[in-house]
């Protein structure tokens, strides 16, 4: 998916290389967790993988397409059809109901057909049918994040990218959201986080440190729990 990715941020003396020849490949039905301290480049990596930003050098391939060779319009089409984003701040449109938020990407030009049917199915599968007509401020944090996950899945993407998806949730709702991500089927899932609980659901855990993405076969959940600001990679499965 990503080969030899390098990215520098800042200017002048504040300039620094946050990603240094990073490589990452994630299979369908795999959850990869990337852990790192605040400012380590986790979100930058996620944005590059999803085509929200471009690397200084290297190559990113998704669904057979080279994102690094695409212009803004082509990238927007690729994101719409192949990538689902889940953020810490749910980013639901306040004026729309939960169901309307889920359907929003399916109604954009270029979206795959059958989106409204998939939206209703996802709402039912995620136990949201009873609050589908509620606007975001009428929903709990856990409900808002489940609607955000349904919205991320509505166009049936191959890749799901989650940026600190439990950061605004209590322990119970956070655990439920992690289990949803864990049991997505047929999708590659990348979660960036600094939370050991999120890393514990992954098939693989990677550390992002000093611009390098490092596989650590020795990391386990108990050790991670003693490293509150460490770095790792997660893995998963569901749809």
Backbone bond lengths (Angstrom), bond angles and torsions (degrees), N, CA, C in turn:
res aa  C-N    CA-C-N  psi(-1)  N-CA   C-N-CA  omega(-1)  CA-C   N-CA-C  phi
1 X - - - 1.457 - - 1.523 111.25 -
2 X 1.341 117.20 -54.61 1.466 121.43 179.34 1.521 108.93 -120.37
3 X 1.335 116.16 131.27 1.456 120.88 -178.75 1.526 110.08 -130.29
4 X 1.326 115.84 124.76 1.467 122.37 172.37 1.538 112.03 54.13
5 X 1.333 116.59 44.23 1.463 120.94 -175.70 1.533 110.35 -81.00
6 X 1.320 114.85 126.60 1.467 121.47 176.16 1.528 108.65 -124.32
7 X 1.331 116.01 137.49 1.466 120.72 178.80 1.522 109.53 -145.26
8 X 1.330 115.42 129.00 1.459 122.59 177.59 1.519 108.88 -114.10
9 X 1.328 117.26 137.93 1.464 122.09 178.58 1.523 109.17 -123.84
10 X 1.341 114.92 161.69 1.459 119.93 179.40 1.521 112.08 82.32
11 X 1.341 114.54 174.75 1.464 120.22 -179.13 1.520 110.19 -134.88
12 X 1.322 114.17 157.03 1.449 119.18 175.28 1.518 112.25 59.07
13 X 1.327 115.26 -135.40 1.457 119.36 -178.39 1.516 112.67 -71.08
14 X 1.363 116.09 -16.58 1.467 120.36 177.89 1.525 112.32 -85.27
15 X 1.321 117.17 -3.36 1.462 120.46 -177.97 1.531 110.68 -69.43
16 X 1.331 115.02 138.12 1.464 119.01 176.62 1.522 109.60 -151.09
17 X 1.302 114.52 151.72 1.466 121.46 179.65 1.524 107.76 -90.56
18 X 1.340 117.24 109.64 1.460 120.41 -178.13 1.528 111.86 -87.84
19 X 1.324 117.24 -24.43 1.459 121.44 176.11 1.519 108.41 -129.56
20 X 1.314 115.91 127.97 1.454 120.80 -173.20 1.528 110.28 -126.83
21 X 1.334 115.62 95.26 1.476 122.79 178.51 1.531 111.00 55.04
22 X 1.314 115.59 50.43 1.463 122.28 -178.71 1.526 110.29 -79.62
23 X 1.314 115.95 138.37 1.467 122.02 174.39 1.523 108.75 -126.60
24 X 1.333 116.35 138.20 1.466 120.87 179.31 1.514 109.29 -153.98
25 X 1.319 115.71 130.26 1.462 121.73 174.00 1.517 108.20 -129.15
26 X 1.335 116.16 130.60 1.457 121.66 -177.80 1.520 108.32 -125.83
27 X 1.315 116.86 128.77 1.454 121.74 -179.36 1.526 110.80 -85.97
28 X 1.330 115.77 159.61 1.461 120.07 168.73 1.526 108.73 -60.07
29 X 1.318 116.38 145.73 1.462 122.15 -176.93 1.525 111.89 65.52
30 X 1.325 116.60 27.99 1.455 120.29 176.52 1.526 109.49 -127.22
31 X 1.327 115.17 137.74 1.461 121.19 173.91 1.525 108.26 -110.46
32 X 1.302 116.07 124.17 1.462 121.40 177.49 1.521 108.02 -116.39
33 X 1.310 116.05 131.17 1.457 120.98 177.42 1.518 109.05 -109.22
34 X 1.307 116.49 130.95 1.465 121.86 176.32 1.514 107.55 -112.63
35 X 1.317 115.56 116.81 1.455 120.46 178.96 1.516 110.40 -105.68
36 X 1.326 114.38 151.23 1.452 119.27 178.04 1.507 110.20 -176.99
37 X 1.306 115.26 159.27 1.456 120.40 177.72 1.521 110.35 -66.92
38 X 1.322 116.53 161.40 1.460 121.00 174.14 1.526 109.07 -57.41
39 X 1.334 116.19 130.58 1.451 120.73 -179.46 1.513 114.47 86.11
40 X 1.333 117.48 3.93 1.467 120.08 -177.31 1.522 113.06 -77.91
41 X 1.333 117.42 -13.10 1.458 120.60 179.59 1.516 114.23 109.01
42 X 1.346 117.43 10.08 1.471 120.57 -178.45 1.525 111.49 -60.25
43 X 1.320 116.65 -51.16 1.462 119.78 -178.77 1.522 111.19 -66.70
44 X 1.324 117.17 -36.05 1.466 120.46 176.26 1.522 110.15 -58.90
45 X 1.332 116.70 -44.96 1.464 120.52 177.96 1.518 110.81 -59.73
46 X 1.315 117.55 -44.81 1.456 121.48 -179.00 1.526 111.09 -61.90
47 X 1.329 116.09 -43.11 1.470 120.04 -179.88 1.533 111.23 -64.11
48 X 1.313 117.17 -36.49 1.461 120.27 177.46 1.526 110.83 -68.24
49 X 1.336 117.03 -43.97 1.462 120.45 -179.88 1.522 111.51 -60.88
50 X 1.334 116.47 -33.78 1.453 121.09 -177.86 1.513 115.07 -93.40
51 X 1.325 117.57 4.43 1.458 120.16 177.11 1.508 114.97 75.81
52 X 1.352 117.26 18.04 1.458 119.91 175.11 1.521 111.65 -82.46
53 X 1.320 116.85 -16.19 1.452 122.92 179.50 1.528 107.07 -148.31
54 X 1.325 116.61 165.44 1.453 121.29 179.51 1.523 110.06 -116.64
55 X 1.335 117.62 142.75 1.464 120.10 177.90 1.523 111.20 -74.70
56 X 1.338 115.63 162.63 1.465 119.56 172.83 1.518 110.48 -69.69
57 X 1.326 116.77 -35.50 1.457 121.72 177.49 1.516 108.67 -155.03
58 X 1.315 115.79 164.40 1.447 120.88 -177.93 1.516 111.63 104.85
59 X 1.319 115.62 -177.58 1.460 121.47 -174.18 1.517 110.38 -137.00
60 X 1.339 116.09 138.38 1.457 122.20 174.85 1.527 107.86 -124.38
61 X 1.329 116.06 125.65 1.466 121.66 -178.60 1.516 108.51 -120.28
62 X 1.329 116.41 130.14 1.458 122.47 179.11 1.519 108.96 -137.86
63 X 1.327 115.84 127.16 1.466 121.70 179.22 1.527 110.81 52.39
64 X 1.324 115.62 39.02 1.462 121.02 177.86 1.509 114.73 78.71
65 X 1.320 118.28 3.18 1.457 122.10 -178.14 1.529 110.58 -111.90
66 X 1.325 116.28 137.02 1.458 121.33 177.56 1.523 109.67 -84.81
67 X 1.329 115.75 104.56 1.462 119.30 -179.58 1.518 111.33 -62.98
68 X 1.313 116.14 -33.37 1.456 120.51 -177.51 1.521 112.92 -71.64
69 X 1.331 117.51 -6.02 1.463 120.72 177.56 1.524 111.79 -107.35
70 X 1.338 117.12 3.66 1.459 120.85 -174.19 1.529 112.02 -100.63
71 X 1.328 115.02 146.91 1.452 121.48 172.96 1.522 110.90 -83.22
72 X 1.337 117.87 177.65 1.475 121.59 -175.38 1.531 114.24 -56.14
73 X 1.325 118.80 -43.21 1.466 120.39 -178.53 1.520 111.97 -67.39
74 X 1.324 116.12 -43.45 1.463 119.47 178.72 1.525 110.96 -64.99
75 X 1.328 116.81 -38.55 1.468 120.07 177.36 1.522 111.11 -62.74
76 X 1.333 116.67 -40.58 1.462 119.82 179.19 1.526 110.65 -62.36
77 X 1.335 117.63 -40.68 1.470 120.91 177.77 1.524 110.77 -65.34
78 X 1.329 116.23 -41.59 1.461 120.04 179.73 1.523 110.78 -63.02
79 X 1.328 117.22 -45.21 1.467 120.50 178.51 1.522 110.86 -60.36
80 X 1.321 116.66 -43.23 1.457 120.87 -177.08 1.523 111.68 -61.52
81 X 1.322 117.05 -39.99 1.461 121.32 -172.90 1.525 113.84 -92.86
82 X 1.326 117.86 -25.74 1.462 118.87 -168.54 1.524 115.92 -123.93
83 X 1.335 118.24 -7.99 1.465 120.56 -174.35 1.522 110.01 -128.04
84 X 1.338 115.76 136.21 1.463 121.23 171.75 1.516 109.02 -118.90
85 X 1.332 116.84 128.21 1.459 121.80 -178.78 1.527 110.47 -106.59
86 X 1.344 116.01 136.45 1.465 123.00 173.34 1.523 106.77 -126.23
87 X 1.336 116.44 122.43 1.456 120.99 -174.80 1.527 111.37 -112.33
88 X 1.334 115.18 162.05 1.465 120.64 175.37 1.526 110.82 -62.46
89 X 1.335 117.11 -46.59 1.465 121.97 174.08 1.520 106.15 -88.90
90 X 1.301 116.34 115.60 1.464 122.18 -162.98 1.529 114.22 -55.60
91 X 1.327 118.00 -26.28 1.464 122.82 177.40 1.529 112.45 58.00
92 X 1.332 116.47 36.73 1.460 119.80 172.27 1.525 108.82 -81.34
93 X 1.328 115.91 146.80 1.464 120.93 177.61 1.521 108.37 -77.56
94 X 1.327 116.89 118.58 1.464 121.67 -170.83 1.521 113.30 -62.20
95 X 1.327 117.30 -30.66 1.465 120.21 -176.31 1.526 112.82 -80.94
96 X 1.327 117.02 -9.89 1.465 120.75 -176.60 1.519 110.70 -105.31
97 X 1.317 116.23 150.47 1.470 120.57 174.67 1.521 109.67 -69.39
98 X 1.330 115.37 169.18 1.456 119.16 176.86 1.514 111.76 -57.41
99 X 1.340 117.05 -45.60 1.464 121.01 180.00 1.519 111.40 -62.72
100 X 1.317 117.52 -41.15 1.468 120.80 179.45 1.526 111.13 -65.86
101 X 1.327 116.69 -35.87 1.463 119.54 175.53 1.520 111.11 -62.49
102 X 1.331 117.03 -42.69 1.461 120.65 179.61 1.526 110.61 -63.42
103 X 1.313 117.18 -40.48 1.465 121.58 -176.12 1.524 113.17 -76.59
104 X 1.320 117.55 -16.04 1.464 121.13 -172.78 1.533 112.54 -54.00
105 X 1.335 121.10 -52.03 1.475 119.14 -179.57 1.525 113.13 -63.29
106 X 1.334 116.65 -30.02 1.466 120.55 -178.90 1.524 112.11 -70.74
107 X 1.327 117.34 -16.67 1.465 121.61 -178.10 1.525 112.60 -97.94
108 X 1.326 116.84 -0.20 1.462 120.18 -179.99 1.525 110.12 -78.54
109 X 1.336 117.54 148.09 1.473 119.78 177.10 1.521 111.26 -57.70
110 X 1.321 115.90 132.60 1.450 120.58 179.52 1.509 114.44 93.24
111 X 1.327 117.43 -5.30 1.468 120.01 179.54 1.524 110.09 -70.54
112 X 1.335 118.01 149.42 1.465 120.37 177.30 1.527 111.15 -60.85
113 X 1.288 116.79 153.07 1.461 121.40 178.44 1.529 110.73 -71.46
114 X 1.316 115.11 158.34 1.456 120.53 175.73 1.517 113.79 84.80
115 X 1.329 117.43 12.86 1.452 121.15 -175.80 1.515 113.84 -64.50
116 X 1.324 117.88 -40.82 1.463 119.47 -178.14 1.526 110.85 -67.19
117 X 1.323 117.17 -36.44 1.462 119.82 175.27 1.525 110.37 -64.06
118 X 1.336 116.72 -44.56 1.462 119.92 178.38 1.527 111.19 -63.71
119 X 1.334 117.00 -36.54 1.462 120.14 179.68 1.521 110.79 -61.19
120 X 1.322 117.02 -46.35 1.461 120.36 179.93 1.520 111.36 -64.50
121 X 1.327 116.50 -38.15 1.461 120.79 178.56 1.532 110.93 -64.97
122 X 1.330 116.81 -43.82 1.467 121.04 179.56 1.524 111.48 -64.41
123 X 1.324 115.98 -42.14 1.471 120.01 178.76 1.523 110.06 -59.48
124 X 1.326 115.88 -41.23 1.460 119.82 178.34 1.530 111.16 -67.99
125 X 1.325 117.52 -45.55 1.463 121.88 -177.91 1.534 111.76 -63.06
126 X 1.321 116.86 -33.39 1.457 120.74 -177.99 1.531 112.79 -91.04
127 X 1.347 116.74 9.32 1.458 120.76 175.03 1.511 114.16 68.57
128 X 1.338 117.05 33.22 1.465 121.27 -174.92 1.528 113.44 -110.53
129 X 1.348 116.25 3.84 1.464 117.76 -174.60 1.526 112.62 -60.26
130 X 1.328 117.57 -30.87 1.465 120.42 -178.78 1.511 114.84 -72.67
131 X 1.355 116.71 -16.60 1.477 119.95 -178.92 1.523 110.87 -124.43
132 X 1.335 117.01 18.06 1.463 120.50 -174.87 1.522 113.04 -63.40
133 X 1.343 116.68 -26.15 1.461 119.24 -178.99 1.528 112.84 -94.22
134 X 1.322 117.60 5.07 1.461 121.45 179.50 1.524 109.73 -84.33
135 X 1.337 115.74 144.98 1.464 120.58 174.10 1.529 108.42 -84.45
136 X 1.344 117.97 161.63 1.467 120.02 -171.31 1.523 116.43 -52.06
137 X 1.339 118.80 -40.36 1.469 118.25 -176.09 1.532 112.28 -69.82
138 X 1.344 117.12 -10.15 1.463 120.90 176.44 1.530 111.93 -93.53
139 X 1.314 117.03 1.22 1.463 122.04 -175.60 1.515 110.97 -108.75
140 X 1.336 116.24 152.67 1.460 120.45 172.49 1.523 109.43 -73.69
141 X 1.344 116.19 167.61 1.451 119.80 177.78 1.509 112.45 -60.47
142 X 1.343 116.34 -41.67 1.457 119.94 178.69 1.521 112.43 -63.30
143 X 1.327 117.02 -39.83 1.467 120.91 177.86 1.524 110.47 -65.92
144 X 1.325 116.47 -42.57 1.469 119.09 178.62 1.527 110.98 -60.55
145 X 1.331 117.51 -42.70 1.453 119.18 -179.10 1.519 111.55 -68.99
146 X 1.335 118.18 -34.12 1.465 120.09 175.72 1.529 111.29 -66.25
147 X 1.331 117.07 -38.82 1.471 119.20 174.40 1.531 109.93 -63.61
148 X 1.335 116.92 -39.08 1.462 120.28 178.81 1.518 111.17 -64.06
149 X 1.341 117.52 -37.81 1.457 120.91 176.88 1.531 110.41 -67.25
150 X 1.331 117.02 -42.83 1.461 120.15 176.90 1.524 110.79 -59.58
151 X 1.323 117.01 -41.77 1.470 120.93 177.70 1.530 110.31 -62.07
152 X 1.343 117.30 -40.02 1.462 121.00 179.72 1.526 111.93 -64.54
153 X 1.340 117.32 -27.65 1.463 121.75 -175.42 1.522 114.21 -96.64
154 X 1.321 117.64 -8.95 1.464 120.21 -167.00 1.527 112.52 -64.16
155 X 1.334 118.49 -29.99 1.466 120.18 178.68 1.524 112.13 -94.32
156 X 1.340 116.10 16.39 1.462 123.10 174.05 1.529 112.19 56.39
157 X 1.346 117.99 57.02 1.470 120.45 -175.61 1.533 112.32 -75.76
158 X 1.329 115.41 153.62 1.463 120.58 174.20 1.526 111.42 -78.01
159 X 1.343 116.34 -27.58 1.453 121.46 -174.15 1.524 109.93 -124.55
160 X 1.341 116.11 129.00 1.465 122.21 175.34 1.522 107.84 -115.01
161 X 1.324 116.22 126.24 1.458 122.91 -178.55 1.522 108.75 -116.63
162 X 1.322 116.51 123.51 1.469 121.33 -176.53 1.529 109.66 -120.97
163 X 1.320 116.15 122.00 1.466 122.55 -177.62 1.523 108.88 -106.47
164 X 1.338 117.26 103.62 1.468 122.92 -178.75 1.534 110.69 47.82
165 X 1.342 118.50 54.90 1.464 121.19 -170.65 1.522 115.03 -66.16
166 X 1.333 118.18 -15.70 1.468 120.57 -179.48 1.524 112.46 -109.70
167 X 1.323 116.38 7.97 1.462 120.00 -173.05 1.513 114.74 -63.05
168 X 1.334 117.91 -27.18 1.462 121.33 -179.17 1.524 112.60 -106.52
169 X 1.332 116.95 18.34 1.462 120.28 -175.44 1.522 110.93 -118.16
170 X 1.343 115.28 153.15 1.461 118.79 172.41 1.527 108.98 -74.46
171 X 1.326 116.40 174.15 1.465 120.66 -172.87 1.525 112.45 -59.53
172 X 1.331 116.83 -43.02 1.470 120.12 -176.92 1.517 111.39 -65.67
173 X 1.350 116.94 -49.41 1.457 120.02 179.74 1.521 111.45 -67.30
174 X 1.338 116.31 -35.77 1.454 119.50 177.62 1.516 111.84 -61.60
175 X 1.329 117.09 -42.94 1.463 121.17 179.01 1.526 110.85 -63.51
176 X 1.338 117.14 -39.25 1.465 120.76 179.90 1.533 110.90 -65.05
177 X 1.324 116.52 -42.33 1.461 120.57 179.52 1.526 110.58 -65.12
178 X 1.328 117.64 -41.01 1.458 120.58 178.01 1.520 111.42 -62.19
179 X 1.315 117.57 -38.03 1.460 120.24 178.22 1.531 110.96 -67.34
180 X 1.328 116.98 -34.86 1.463 119.35 175.22 1.525 110.48 -62.09
181 X 1.314 116.44 -45.98 1.459 120.21 179.85 1.530 110.77 -65.53
182 X 1.311 115.66 -38.36 1.459 120.61 -178.68 1.518 111.97 -62.18
183 X 1.326 117.24 -34.35 1.462 120.67 -172.85 1.523 113.53 -105.05
184 X 1.319 116.96 24.43 1.465 120.45 170.49 1.522 108.40 -73.71
185 X 1.308 116.93 130.29 1.466 120.18 -175.23 1.529 110.86 -104.02
186 X 1.335 114.82 141.27 1.455 120.33 174.29 1.503 114.92 75.76
187 X 1.328 117.61 11.98 1.461 121.10 -177.94 1.516 110.85 -125.55
188 X 1.311 115.05 149.45 1.462 120.62 167.43 1.520 107.25 -86.29
189 X 1.329 116.73 132.18 1.462 121.66 -177.79 1.526 108.68 -125.02
190 X 1.329 116.02 129.71 1.462 121.46 174.44 1.518 107.66 -122.01
191 X 1.316 116.61 123.98 1.458 123.06 177.85 1.517 107.87 -115.12
192 X 1.329 117.07 126.02 1.462 119.08 171.62 1.528 107.89 -105.89
193 X 1.325 115.31 135.80 1.456 119.94 -171.48 1.520 109.51 -163.87
194 X 1.327 116.17 167.57 1.468 120.52 166.99 1.522 110.27 -119.82
195 X 1.359 115.33 11.19 1.453 120.00 -175.51 1.532 111.38 -97.66
196 X 1.336 118.35 123.68 1.461 120.98 178.71 1.516 113.33 -57.82
197 X 1.341 117.39 -34.02 1.466 120.36 -178.75 1.524 110.62 -62.65
198 X 1.334 116.92 -36.61 1.464 120.25 178.62 1.524 110.38 -70.13
199 X 1.334 116.76 -40.44 1.469 119.92 179.78 1.514 111.93 -64.28
200 X 1.329 116.87 -27.75 1.463 120.54 -174.90 1.528 113.11 -65.88
201 X 1.340 118.40 -18.89 1.467 119.97 -179.54 1.521 112.23 -89.28
202 X 1.332 118.09 -5.89 1.455 121.55 -170.17 1.519 112.62 -80.19
203 X 1.326 115.07 154.04 1.449 121.27 169.59 1.534 110.20 -79.45
204 X 1.325 115.22 -34.14 1.464 120.77 176.14 1.519 108.93 -134.03
205 X 1.315 114.93 144.68 1.462 121.22 177.02 1.523 108.13 -122.10
206 X 1.330 116.61 128.75 1.462 122.27 179.04 1.523 109.31 -121.58
207 X 1.322 114.84 151.44 1.460 121.07 174.89 1.530 109.00 -106.56
208 X 1.329 116.12 135.33 1.465 120.88 171.69 1.522 107.14 -106.46
209 X 1.323 115.44 110.56 1.461 120.37 -174.62 1.520 109.03 -142.78
210 X 1.330 116.27 128.75 1.473 121.89 178.95 1.523 111.51 52.56
211 X 1.337 115.63 38.69 1.450 120.98 176.86 1.506 115.56 81.65
212 X 1.331 117.58 -3.88 1.455 121.64 -177.44 1.521 110.54 -107.19
213 X 1.310 115.82 140.41 1.457 122.17 175.84 1.522 107.46 -99.76
214 X 1.322 116.10 116.55 1.454 121.44 -169.09 1.524 110.25 -119.19
215 X 1.317 116.14 123.43 1.456 120.57 173.14 1.515 108.77 -75.75
216 X 1.324 116.43 135.14 1.463 120.28 -178.22 1.517 108.74 -130.12
217 X 1.314 115.76 96.79 1.461 120.42 -177.18 1.515 112.07 -69.92
218 X 1.320 117.87 -15.29 1.461 121.07 -176.68 1.520 113.41 -88.96
219 X 1.360 116.65 -10.03 1.457 119.04 -177.00 1.518 109.72 -70.38
220 X 1.324 117.50 134.05 1.460 121.93 172.03 1.517 108.46 -133.45
221 X 1.323 116.23 166.98 1.460 120.00 -172.79 1.521 112.45 -61.03
222 X 1.344 117.85 -37.56 1.454 119.33 -177.55 1.518 111.06 -67.64
223 X 1.331 116.36 -37.24 1.454 119.29 178.88 1.521 110.69 -70.94
224 X 1.330 116.30 -40.21 1.458 120.30 178.65 1.521 110.77 -60.72
225 X 1.309 116.52 -37.16 1.458 120.15 -178.98 1.521 111.44 -61.80
226 X 1.333 117.36 -21.01 1.452 120.12 178.48 1.519 111.91 -93.34
227 X 1.369 116.82 1.95 1.454 121.63 -178.85 1.518 108.99 -121.80
228 X 1.322 120.03 78.38 1.458 123.18 -170.01 1.506 115.37 -59.76
229 X 1.341 119.73 -26.43 1.456 120.39 -179.54 1.529 111.40 -123.55
230 X 1.337 116.73 34.73 1.452 119.52 -179.24 1.523 111.54 -83.17
231 X 1.348 116.16 -171.80 1.455 120.65 -177.97 1.518 112.14 -130.29
232 X 1.335 117.59 140.89 1.460 122.33 176.98 1.514 113.21 -159.06
233 X 1.352 120.08 177.69 1.459 126.65 177.53 1.508 113.52 -122.10
234 X 1.322 119.96 143.35 1.468 121.94 -176.75 1.529 114.79 -113.77
235 X 1.273 115.68 158.86 1.457 122.29 177.32 1.520 113.02 -132.46
236 X 1.396 120.52 157.59 1.453 120.92 -174.29 1.544 118.66 -157.24
237 X 1.348 118.40 -166.10 1.466 125.42 175.77 1.548 114.40 -174.46
238 X 1.421 125.46 132.80 1.512 132.84 170.18 1.519 113.55 163.54
239 X 1.315 120.53 169.93 1.464 124.60 170.66 1.490 107.59 -163.65
